[in-house]
Amino acid sequence: MKIKKDVPCIFIRLVDYNKNNFIEEHIKAFKKKGYVWLLKMGKPTKDSFMKEVLKSGGGLITKATARNGNQFYYCEVESCTPDDSLYYPDYYKEIFENGFYTESDITKIGSWFKIKSINPLSDEQVDNFKTISTNRSLLECGKKFNQVSQMHVKSDKDIEL
């Protein structure tokens, strides 16, 4: 798989819920079905930007938490509109059961991404991604700015996964 130069992508900082390892749980669910839905709760991503990402073949980059190794991952996104194929890690049910949200309103909270591949990225590969607004390295920004939940990025060269 190749990530093409200058194609827009989105970096999303996600956190573990309770003691669940966010990345590990999504990979486990992905292996069962060949896809998994990922929910970014809170401030939604801009629809216009996500349409551009999907249209141009870009993807989503996320990172494991520091306690889980800070590993970055590149995910191919098939859709951002939840449908009948909504399949997610089991721990999402805890979120719904604890009354934070109900399963009936999950399409209205945050942003959903249907992931069709999850690939680890090396630090060298991550360093090729730059923020669109400031041209700073994602490797630096992704580890340094913990309060930033999402960034629009693009690679400054083709990257082979």
C-alpha positions in Angstrom: 0.0 0.0 0.0 1.2 3.5 -0.8 0.4 6.8 0.9 0.8 9.4 -1.8 2.6 12.7 -1.3 0.4 15.8 -0.6 -2.8 13.7 0.0 -4.7 15.1 3.0 -5.0 12.9 6.0 -6.3 13.4 9.5 -4.4 12.7 12.8 -6.7 12.0 15.7 -5.5 11.7 19.3 -7.5 9.1 21.1 -7.3 8.0 24.7 -7.9 4.7 26.3 -11.3 4.2 28.0 -10.8 2.8 31.6 -8.2 0.1 31.3 -8.9 -0.8 27.6 -6.0 -0.4 25.2 -7.7 1.6 22.4 -5.5 0.4 19.6 -5.2 -3.2 20.7 -9.0 -3.4 21.1 -9.6 -2.0 17.6 -7.1 -4.3 16.0 -8.7 -7.3 17.7 -12.1 -6.3 16.5 -10.7 -5.6 13.0 -9.2 -9.1 12.8 -12.6 -10.7 13.5 -14.5 -8.9 10.6 -11.9 -7.4 8.3 -13.1 -3.9 9.3 -13.9 -2.0 12.4 -15.7 1.3 13.2 -13.7 3.8 15.2 -15.5 6.5 17.2 -13.8 9.8 18.0 -16.0 11.3 20.7 -16.1 15.0 21.4 -15.6 17.7 18.8 -16.4 16.2 15.4 -14.1 16.4 12.5 -15.2 18.8 9.7 -17.4 17.0 7.2 -15.8 19.0 4.3 -12.3 18.0 5.2 -13.3 14.3 5.7 -15.0 14.3 2.2 -11.7 15.7 0.8 -9.7 13.0 2.6 -12.0 10.2 1.3 -12.2 11.6 -2.2 -8.4 11.9 -2.5 -7.6 8.5 -1.0 -6.2 9.9 2.3 -6.5 8.2 5.6 -6.6 8.5 9.4 -3.5 8.5 11.6 -3.8 7.7 15.2 -1.4 6.9 18.0 -1.3 4.5 21.0 -1.1 6.3 24.4 2.2 6.8 26.0 1.6 4.0 28.5 1.0 1.7 25.5 4.1 2.7 23.5 3.2 5.8 21.5 3.1 3.8 18.3 1.5 5.6 15.4 -0.9 3.8 13.0 -2.2 4.6 9.5 -5.8 3.5 8.8 -7.5 3.4 5.5 -11.0 4.8 5.9 -13.8 3.5 3.8 -16.6 5.7 5.2 -17.5 8.3 7.8 -21.2 7.7 7.7 -22.4 5.0 10.2 -24.6 2.3 8.6 -25.9 -1.2 9.3 -22.3 -2.5 9.3 -21.6 -0.7 12.6 -19.1 -3.0 14.3 -16.9 -1.8 17.1 -14.8 -3.1 20.0 -16.8 -4.6 22.9 -15.7 -1.9 25.3 -17.8 0.7 23.5 -20.8 -1.1 25.0 -19.5 -0.2 28.5 -19.6 3.5 27.4 -23.3 3.1 26.4 -24.1 1.0 29.5 -22.5 3.6 31.8 -25.0 6.2 30.5 -22.5 8.4 28.8 -24.3 7.9 25.5 -27.0 5.6 24.3 -26.6 3.4 21.3 -29.5 5.2 19.6 -27.6 8.6 19.6 -24.1 7.3 18.7 -24.4 8.6 15.2 -24.8 12.1 16.5 -21.8 12.2 18.8 -18.3 12.8 17.6 -17.1 11.3 14.4 -17.2 7.7 13.1 -14.7 6.1 10.7 -15.1 2.7 9.1 -11.5 1.4 9.0 -10.6 -1.1 6.3 -6.9 -1.5 7.3 -4.6 -0.7 10.2 -0.9 -0.4 9.7 1.9 0.5 12.1 4.1 3.4 11.1 7.8 3.8 11.9 8.9 7.1 13.4 10.7 7.8 10.1 7.4 7.4 8.2 5.5 9.6 10.7 8.2 12.3 10.4 7.2 12.7 6.7 3.7 13.9 7.7 3.5 17.6 8.2 0.6 19.7 9.6 -1.2 21.5 6.8 -1.5 24.7 8.8 2.1 25.1 10.1 4.2 22.5 8.2 5.4 21.0 11.5 6.3 17.4 11.8 3.6 15.1 13.0 6.2 13.1 14.9 6.9 16.1 17.0 3.4 17.5 17.3 1.7 14.1 17.8 3.8 13.4 20.9 4.2 16.9 22.2 0.8 18.6 22.0 -1.4 16.4 24.1 -4.3 18.9 24.2 -4.8 18.9 20.5 -7.3 16.2 19.6 -7.0 16.4 15.8 -4.7 17.8 13.1 -4.9 18.0 9.3 -1.7 16.6 7.8 -0.2 15.4 4.6 3.0 13.6 3.7 5.9 15.4 2.0 6.7 12.3 0.0 5.3 9.0 -1.1 5.4 6.4 1.7 5.2 2.6 1.1 3.6 0.6 3.9 
